[in-house]
Amino acid sequence: MIYLDTSVLGAIFFREANASLVLSQVEAARPRGFVISAWTLTEMASVGAIKERTGTIDRATRQQALSAFQGFVSSSLGLTEIEPVDFRSAALLIDAPGGLRAGDALHLAVARRLAADLATLDRRLADAAPVWGVPLLPVG
């Protein structure tokens, strides 16, 4: 199982410069199965809102991207809820060397709990994952 974090999904659905490469790498791993957390839903909405507010995309593009993402969630992803233990684990990960942001620590905590490999484009998160026993799926 592979846990997809928001950096990967944002690159794909908001068509960032590396989207085609990331998509091909994710597609190659599809047989292993994908999972996201409910937190990813919130972060994807935030990515779209920030891109619209900064003028990177317009409202129609934002809505189209989020609609395509929701379709992908429904058809291709497992969705796990955030458990209380994930918040406690994330708090410990934040204090560890490497300086993870809260959201990234939460992604890592969930992937660890699920014993899933992690797909991320975030360098700090990618560096921290193996330290905490979470294998990486190379993307990007």
Rosetta blueprint (number, residue, H / E / L):
1 M L
2 I E
3 Y E
4 L E
5 D L
6 T H
7 S H
8 V H
9 L H
10 G H
11 A H
12 I H
13 F H
14 F L
15 R L
16 E L
17 A L
18 N L
19 A H
20 S H
21 L H
22 V H
23 L H
24 S H
25 Q H
26 V H
27 E H
28 A H
29 A L
30 R H
31 P H
32 R H
33 G L
34 F E
35 V E
36 I E
37 S E
38 A H
39 W H
40 T H
41 L H
42 T H
43 E H
44 M H
45 A H
46 S H
47 V H
48 G H
49 A H
50 I H
51 K H
52 E H
53 R H
54 T L
55 G L
56 T L
57 I L
58 D L
59 R H
60 A H
61 T H
62 R H
63 Q H
64 Q H
65 A H
66 L H
67 S H
68 A H
69 F H
70 Q H
71 G H
72 F H
73 V H
74 S H
75 S H
76 S H
77 L E
78 G E
79 L E
80 T E
81 E L
82 I L
83 E L
84 P H
85 V H
86 D H
87 F H
88 R H
89 S H
90 A H
91 A H
92 L H
93 L H
94 I H
95 D H
96 A L
97 P L
98 G L
99 G L
100 L L
101 R L
102 A H
103 G H
104 D H
105 A H
106 L H
107 H H
108 L H
109 A H
110 V H
111 A H
112 R H
113 R H
114 L H
115 A L
116 A L
117 D E
118 L E
119 A E
120 T L
121 L L
122 D L
123 R H
124 R H
125 L H
126 A H
127 D H
128 A H
129 A H
130 P H
131 V H
132 W L
133 G L
134 V L
135 P L
136 L E
137 L L
138 P L
139 V L
140 G L
